[in-house]
Amino acid sequence: MKRKLTSLLIVAIGIIYVLMLISSRNPLIVDDVYQTNTCDGLLEKADVLYIIPNFENNSINNNEDWCAKIKSLNKTIGLHGIKHSYHEFEKEIHDEELVLAIKEFENCFEEKPTLFRPPYNRINEENEEKILKLNLTLYKKKFIAHPYCHCNPKSFMKPLNWILFC
Ligand SMILES: [Zn+2]
């Protein structure tokens, strides 16, 4: 009897977990999208893709094929930092860097970004003002409130994608 109750409880918790997960990550956001990061299946599934415009000095500007491929997916796309260095938007960001990133995005996708998500979900007040001044909608919900999937995460982040059914 006790065993039956325990398994029933586990199933109930499992169902609640899946329902909470589905509702909390709706629409499905995929982070860390750039040319050499391949996660085709996840890109197809996603609703919103957050793009890093210049990861490791490799601008999306110079990659027409990749830009066309992302565009053909017909997803909502947003800007995810500039180079995505560690806590990038907690440090000083020069206007020119930000304007260049927006231009790179625009050249690649033939549209201006309207959404911005800071890398690591961290942004200081000064940079927040800069983002808003450029008419970008700042998206900085905490992970718990809105879990998101990472495009091809590094080893220690991999279990997260698994837990979230990415
Ligand atoms: Zn990121």
Boltz pocket constraint, residues with backbone or C-beta under 6 A from the ligand:
constraints:
  - pocket:
      binder: B
      contacts: [[A, 31], [A, 32], [A, 80], [A, 84], [A, 118], [A, 119], [A, 120]]
      max_distance: 6.0
